[in-house]
């Protein structure tokens, strides 16, 4: 992100796991302080100018890669390992993301570089819930509902 008043540029790093790349966004924060109107298509030269300026200040690709590596490390340490690694991954994710399925597990395993398998025999009594796009309720890390 770069602000050169009145413009604010938001740029995104490389996509992960075959996801679509998000294009840069440009806002005039003086006229549009809530950033509702993306001006990037109407003013591509300003996007190019600000992207060039941003890249002279920081190595965007390196920062993005470091942040993604940090996210993965934190996920592994505080969620994946605490929920039993590959053997507990599938059920733990079902407890957090409504509709988590085999396709999601395969994407997660590819991202992690290690498995996310279904346990034989079910969920060990853990309550299912959570959210995927829409919050379904408040849940503790152990899968129990918060009253």
C-alpha positions in Angstrom: 0.0 0.0 0.0 1.2 3.5 -0.8 -0.5 6.8 -0.1 0.5 9.9 -2.2 -2.3 12.2 -1.3 -4.9 12.3 -2.5 -4.3 8.8 -3.9 -4.0 5.5 -2.2 -2.7 2.5 -4.0 -3.3 -1.0 -2.8 -1.3 -3.7 -4.4 -1.3 -7.5 -3.8 1.4 -10.1 -3.8 1.4 -13.2 -6.0 -1.5 -15.5 -5.7 -1.3 -18.9 -3.9 -2.2 -22.3 -5.1 -3.5 -21.3 -8.4 -5.7 -18.6 -7.1 -6.5 -15.6 -9.2 -4.2 -12.6 -9.0 -5.9 -9.5 -7.5 -5.2 -6.4 -9.5 -4.0 -3.2 -7.8 -6.7 -0.8 -6.6 -6.5 3.0 -6.6 -8.6 5.4 -4.5 -8.9 9.2 -4.2 -9.2 9.3 -0.4 -10.0 13.0 -0.4 -13.2 12.4 -2.5 -13.8 8.8 -1.4 -12.5 8.3 2.2 -14.3 5.0 2.5 -12.6 3.6 -0.6 -15.8 2.6 -2.4 -14.8 3.6 -5.9 -11.7 1.9 -7.4 -10.2 4.2 -10.0 -7.5 1.8 -11.3 -9.3 1.2 -14.6 -10.0 4.9 -15.2 -6.4 5.9 -14.3 -4.0 3.1 -15.2 -1.1 5.6 -15.6 -1.4 6.7 -11.9 -1.5 3.0 -10.9 1.7 2.3 -12.9 3.4 5.5 -11.5 2.6 4.6 -7.8 3.5 0.9 -8.3 6.9 2.0 -9.6 7.4 4.4 -6.7 6.4 1.7 -4.2 8.9 -0.8 -5.7 11.7 1.8 -5.3 10.9 1.9 -1.6 10.4 -1.8 -0.7 10.9 -5.1 -2.4 7.2 -6.0 -2.6 7.8 -9.6 -3.7 10.2 -10.3 -0.8 7.9 -8.8 1.8 4.9 -10.7 0.4 6.9 -14.0 0.5 8.1 -13.3 4.0 4.5 -12.6 5.2 3.2 -15.7 3.6 5.9 -17.8 5.2 5.1 -16.2 8.6 1.4 -17.0 8.1 2.2 -20.6 7.4 4.6 -20.9 10.3 2.0 -19.5 12.7 -0.8 -21.7 11.3 1.4 -24.8 11.7 2.5 -23.9 15.2 -0.8 -22.6 16.7 -3.4 -24.6 14.8 -2.2 -27.5 12.8 0.2 -29.0 15.5 -2.1 -28.2 18.4 -4.9 -30.1 16.6 -3.0 -33.3 16.0 -1.2 -32.4 12.7 -2.3 -34.4 9.7 -4.5 -36.8 11.7 -6.5 -34.0 13.4 -6.4 -31.4 10.6 -9.6 -32.3 8.7 -11.9 -32.4 11.8 -10.3 -29.3 13.2 -10.8 -27.4 10.0 -14.5 -28.6 9.8 -14.9 -27.0 13.3 -13.7 -23.7 12.0 -14.9 -23.6 8.3 -18.5 -24.6 7.5 -18.5 -26.8 4.5 -14.8 -27.8 4.7 -14.4 -30.8 2.4 -11.9 -33.1 0.7 -11.1 -30.5 -2.0 -10.3 -27.9 0.7 -8.2 -30.5 2.6 -6.2 -31.2 -0.6 -5.5 -27.4 -1.1 -4.5 -27.0 2.6 -2.2 -30.0 2.4 -0.6 -28.7 -0.8 -0.1 -25.3 0.9 1.3 -26.9 4.1 3.5 -29.4 2.4 2.0 -32.0 4.7 -1.2 -33.9 5.1 -4.7 -33.0 6.2 -6.5 -36.3 6.4 -9.9 -37.5 7.6 -9.7 -39.5 10.8 -11.3 -43.0 10.7 -14.4 -43.1 12.8 -15.6 -39.5 12.8 -15.0 -36.4 14.8 -14.2 -37.6 18.3 -17.3 -35.8 19.6 -16.1 -32.3 18.6 -18.9 -29.9 17.9 -19.0 -28.8 14.3 -19.6 -25.1 13.4 -17.7 -22.1 12.5 -17.8 -20.1 9.3 -16.8 -20.0 5.6 -17.6 -16.6 4.3 -20.5 -16.1 6.7 -20.0 -16.3 10.5 -22.3 -19.0 12.0 -21.6 -18.4 15.7 -19.0 -17.9 18.3 -16.7 -20.8 18.9 -13.8 -21.5 21.3 -10.6 -23.1 19.9 -11.7 -26.5 21.3 -14.8 -26.4 19.0 -17.3 -25.7 21.8 -19.9 -22.9 21.4 -19.5 -19.8 23.5 -22.7 -19.2 25.4 
